[in-house]
Amino acid sequence: MRGIWRWRHNPLRRRTDRIEAWVALTAALLIALGAPFAGWSAGRAAHGALLETVRMQHQERHLVWATVDRLVSRAPVDPDPETSSQRDAHHRVIARWTALDGSAHIGRLAAPRPVEPGERFRIWTDGHGRVLPRPMDVSTAGTHAVLAGLGTAAAVGGLIEGGRRLVVGQLMVRRFRRWDQEWERAGQDWGRADAGS
């Protein structure tokens, strides 16, 4: 800071140097204070919206028992061990279930574990028996909100830094133009021993 303070009274300081210093200070303050505030605000708003989604999903989705009718024939052997292990984690079956409204359903489902015909497992459905993914929980909503806040803070910081670089780039163009004008005024032979200057 002392070096910057002394630079204020340097006779070689140009107007563009002063502008660049103020732009850098403003950008640093905005990044240090504005970006975290924007991230906190976005994370808080996202958390509120996600908690409302959690509440709605828990009201609309229900666990029901599904009974396996038969196993779906397996797909051909996959030479990729990672893909085949992922597929084996969810076994496809034809199962029956009854919705909360009393309607009976049958369909193809992914069983959470290896099952045999007649076994039961739980699935999430809406009130009419349509199979749905498991509802979001509060900890997942919190994680998503934190990620939204961090992403917003990083984006705001990047935008501020990008704006600072654009301004500094324009200042450099202005400096180069002024230097070109000064060299034009000095003439082609400035500084040469036989130029008489």
Steps between C-alpha positions, in 0.01 A plus 500: 500500500790738573629455145160578356467805726842632390407440135235773533767774501732345241565749214489215247147407602249537219126557522443147371718364784271668750190362328652152490581516871142602586358229274723239669399617847131502409524153344684363804234637736217368282661157480574493873159627611256487209569149371454332840184702563361402157588136569340510844185660358474248216566208734237623745242546223582158352478338845154646558378386159651154542348456847162580348567238232593248771178574685287465186671179389451340841131591487450371143712183504422187695674169567304195385586133480570347157485123451726342236307304235797399288855600415568679174739306278855624531666700228793350309829483689677833499878483461545818703518395867402843632182516293395146582553555874282810485228308320516212750445746785142556376323183386207554266178323596130498418317585823152578632406771750190674632484879511364701792178559306451120482582458130709195403807545280750275328818607329872465447705623795859511614529294817738642762656155557497158338147360545305189409134472387267548795739722697401852596682831506394858552460761227403867498178595319266792478138476615398338168769231500747655256854398596715796602856545626562518872417847636786735572609517864600805701873427494500472120312829478762659725783364287341634183446838664866519608611410149269765354646760737859404422430499128338842519788644703752362252301630204466847651871508585583390145275768351657769716850387406400482134364855519821619666707341224287664231545842660876448541522383138327820385736706716798327339363578152462863605861506633636354178309758294643782713850359468456484122386866499800601713740320267338670200555841662859416586571420135684221325850616581452566872799385701736460205845661543485694171139619542596816688283433798 
